Amino acid sequence: MHNGIKFNKNFPDITESNKLFERSKGLIPAYTQTLAKGPTQWVKGIAPKYLIKGKGSHVWDADGNEYIDYNMGIGPIVLGYCYDKVDEAIRNQLKDGITFSLMHPLEVELSEKISSIVPNAESVRFSKTGCDVTTAAVRLARAFTKREKVLCCGYHGWHDWYISVTDRNAGIPEVIKDLTHTFNYNDIESLIQSMDTDTACVILEPFVFEEEKNNFLKEVQEVCKKNGTLLIFDEMWTGFRIAVGGAQQYFGVIPDLACYSKAIANGMPLSVITGREDVMRLFDRDVFFFTTFGGEALSMAAAMATIEEIKINNVPGYLSVQGEKLKEGYNRIAVELGIGFTKCSGYNCRTIITFDAAAGNPLEMKSLVQQEMIKHGILWGGFHNMCYSHSDGDIEYTLKAYEDVLPVLKKAVEENAVIKYLKGEAVEPVFRKTSNFNLKPKKVS
Ligand SMILES: Cc1ncc(COP(=O)(O)O)c(C=O)c1O
């Protein structure tokens, strides 16, 4: 019997998932192509490992168990899995072809569409992955300013210039490592202290989970302007979620360059760099940014349909309303249970559930909640990544599940025995440091 979206008696049968996993051992290093989907983020022995189908906000694993998903492909699924209008656009394009020998009209049409909704999109270029465009933006900024250093805040992808700031930096030359440093969100002093006359660009996620305070983004923009440094927004998560035109529209702070991917094509691989015409013009010749699949038509057709749906249905408004119900609901349940050590926070379209280390090991507490939510038919990674298909029924059911699961956490914490309640191995830390690392030493004044 498969588990469904209900108070199941048993944990899901994951035999097929486990068989596939065994086959991948020694064959696929790290097992996964996307860290957040891989085994380190899921309770081993309990969580399913492979998904084979999705429809709307629901997914089915390799053993046929059904879940409400709150991960949404780690960002791309903004409308819902197998969303009819997008799938129809893909199928229609498929009849004519995928990749061609000359440019495709969709490149023009999609650029015009993006230019009409993204405030800074005087010019537009496409690629495939998020780090394609963050890396292109950094190179462009270096070429434009004739400077070399980069300051960043957030996660920006696997390429040398960024990942060199983390401890997973093997294979990157020291000279590259010396060129990128970080600053802290909502801490303008940490930016000012790191800036110098060789700073080509500041790249940041306009927000992750922490709320923007004291006009931080506007301040960042002013500091950049004064220093002749370009400002780049990495809108991978904020784009098409917080507002149709992204965080730059939401906050009214227009960066020189901006990078989008994830939600733009509801699951098809596409990324975009938008920006000032005088800067982007360098792509004409001096800055080389070309790739075989950059103009691939299925993804562009999907993006045309996705953006249209987002616009006409005010999807960001919907995500905010549904996300708020989950956030407030979670916090209400936690308060009623007297377990203030866990809370849900963040902008409504994407919230995070955290556990206070004062109450125990946060990763173990997260694992316990994950384990129990999975038993209730919810694929839960500690986030509510909202999509347009998360129905009122999904939300109501999820809150009921929390009402059933959080008392288990409370009991386990009170007994100081979370690990005892865990049926599998705990999850590992999320690879996403966003503050207090790789900061440049303070300037001597
Ligand atoms: C904010 C941000 N920037 C850049 C990236 C890199 O995108 P990709 O994994 O598509 O290369 C990610 C990926 O999760 C991201 O979250």
The ligand as a MOL file (V3000), in Angstrom:
LIG
                    3D

  0  0  0     0  0            999 V3000
M  V30 BEGIN CTAB
M  V30 COUNTS 16 16 0 0 0
M  V30 BEGIN ATOM
M  V30 1 C 20.4810 32.8900 -5.0630 0
M  V30 2 C 21.0780 31.9020 -6.0140 0
M  V30 3 N 21.9800 32.3120 -6.9210 0
M  V30 4 C 22.5330 31.4570 -7.7890 0
M  V30 5 C 22.2060 30.1230 -7.7900 0
M  V30 6 C 22.8520 29.2100 -8.7660 0
M  V30 7 O 21.9240 28.7860 -9.7030 0
M  V30 8 P 22.1530 27.4090 -10.4600 0
M  V30 9 O 22.1320 26.3410 -9.4330 0
M  V30 10 O 20.9920 27.3420 -11.4150 0
M  V30 11 O 23.4500 27.5200 -11.1750 0
M  V30 12 C 21.2810 29.6410 -6.8600 0
M  V30 13 C 20.9450 28.2180 -6.8120 0
M  V30 14 O 20.3040 27.7110 -5.9300 0
M  V30 15 C 20.7000 30.5490 -5.9430 0
M  V30 16 O 19.8190 30.1500 -5.0100 0
M  V30 END ATOM
M  V30 BEGIN BOND
M  V30 1 1 1 2
M  V30 2 1 2 3
M  V30 3 2 2 15
M  V30 4 2 3 4
M  V30 5 1 4 5
M  V30 6 1 5 6
M  V30 7 2 5 12
M  V30 8 1 6 7
M  V30 9 1 7 8
M  V30 10 2 8 9
M  V30 11 1 8 10
M  V30 12 1 8 11
M  V30 13 1 12 13
M  V30 14 1 12 15
M  V30 15 2 13 14
M  V30 16 1 15 16
M  V30 END BOND
M  V30 END CTAB
M  END
